[in-house]
Structures are given as structure tokens and as C-alpha cells.
Amino acid sequence: MIIRSKAPLRLGLAGGGSDVSPYSDIYGGAILNATINMYAYATIKPRFNEKIIFHSIDRNQIIEVDAKKTLPLNNELDLLKGVYNRIIKDFIKHPLSFELTTFVDAPPGSGLGSSSTLVVSVIGAFVEWLKLPLGDYDIAHLAYEIERIDLGMAGGKQDQYAATFGGVNFMEFYDNDKVVVNPLRINEKYLDELSYNLILYNTETSRLSSEIIEAQMENVKQSNEKSIEAMHKVKEQSALMKEAILKGNLNDVGKLIDAGWQHKKKMAKGITNELIDKIYETAINAGANGGKVTGAGGGGFITFYCPNNTRYKVIDALKKFGGSIKNYEFTTKGLTAWSI
């Protein structure tokens, strides 16, 4: 038997960062995001030799360990080990022997939620294999706990829920890790127009998002008024963006993305840099009317909204920076798993 799963990566459209504690615990967070046809894949092949093989194809890493109830974390594919440890601790109570193979369509530091999406995909494969009684909210919350608590990785909550639920969602975040996912029914032609006008540019650089997020968290803890006010404004953008897309007022999208980016840059140091600023200025001069880094900031992918058929001028203008355009489509399905 072979067990497979896949979960989609996401584009954050508005509100990014307001899902990070302690801001979301104190003030509540709100985010609008949409999943795209880039995925994190996981395959499990059961074994019977009391060994576990972890094979990350995109990272070109493969390790073999003895099957134990708890695997030590030593910076070697700890995301995969972290999922295994919780599955055994919470559900199975005894070691398992298997080979787990993973692949992600975007590199770490891309800003598309690749790490969280991978965790969701691996959990999905275990749920399918072991027939665990977990619903969508359970899977997303478990993925969040594995990353943020078990592995101590700084970050928010949106990625795990986006990967699990899929589609375009308006998400609300409250104290005590309460999350409400509101799926949006958007006219198909609006989504088609949105994906046509919204280009995804890969800067071919990566960043350590945890450092930026930790700085953002510290600003809230220290009651940094400028940073907190910027987070309030970023959160407000999510509701405005939701209304614009639902009503088909797509001419407002670029302006809202730009406003959100101007506020986001004030949330913490490191969100932007000289290269990002130059890329942004070039895109705007070529016809884009808004853009933002897709994740915490500092590198990875940037989205630009290009109205009135300006996408090709913008793409041509960005060639000098050595990055690349990633073609994509929005998706409606989240985590899926199957056995063969």
C-alpha cells in the first residue's frame, strides 16, 4: 500500500501578520488569502523492519533512523520528525516503521507558506494511513501546534488553515488559538481577472522569516505604538479587500495591496530592503498600481497588481533583476489524501 497527500500553497492578499501572537490574542487578527496550484506532497510506504526513512526530495536530504516512540530533533528534517512525534504521542502510542517522501513546489523562505503546508500534507498522509479521527480544523490546529509549540518556530496561524481548507478564505483569529475560516463564494470571472492581473514574481532570494516575525512579536510585547498601529491598518485592509473582490471592484485591489504594503513595512525591521524597494518602484513605474511581499518580508515572492493589460510591461521591466515570473491559478481544494 502507498499513501499520498498534497496540500496547496497560498497567496496572502491582505492582513498578513495580524495572525501572529501576541497581536492576534490581544486585538484579534483578520486575513484574506487564496490557495494556488503549487503544492507540498507527501508519500508514505509502510515498512516492517523497525526503521524509518525520511526523504526530502527538494532539499536533497535522506536520513534513516530506528523506529522509536520519540525521535530526537537535531535540525535534520525536524518538520517531518515533529509530525511523527505528535502522531505517536497523541494517537498511536507505539513506534511505526515506514518511508516518508516529501516534495514542495516552492523553496523555504518563499513567502508562500511552504513549511506549514508541508506539515499539513504530512499530517494528511498519516491521517489517511492510520484512519485518524481528525477534521479540517483539527488538522490545521495540530499543524500549528507542531510548528509553533513543539518545534518552537516563530510564525502565524494562517498558513496551516489555508493549506487544509483551500480556496479563497477570510480568516479571523482570536485569543486562545480560536480560528474561524470563512470560505468566500467569488464569481469565477472575478477570480480569473484577479489571477490575470496579479503577477507572482520570484526574487530568487530567500529570508529567515522567523527573525522578522520575532521582531514583530517583540514590538507588540513592548507596546510599540507605531508598529501596533501599522498592524491595525493591515488588518483593516483584509475586510476592505474582501468586499472589493466579492463585489468585483477589482480596480480597488491594487490600491488596497499598496496601502497594505506601506503599513506592513512599519510593523518590523527587515520586512523590506534596498532590492525589494527597487523592484517595487520599477514595477509601479511600468504600470502596476500595488504590490507586496507574499510572506513575512525580506525576500521570496512578490505579488504585483497590474491593471489594464499592463502585466506584460511589468514583467518585461522586472527582467533586469534576474528573478522570474511564476505562472499559477487559484484553486478551490485544500488538503487531499488517498491510498493505492
Order of alpha helices (4+ residues) and beta strands (2+ residues): beta-alpha-beta-beta-beta-alpha-beta-alpha-alpha-alpha-beta-beta-alpha-beta-alpha-alpha-alpha-alpha-beta-beta-alpha-beta-beta
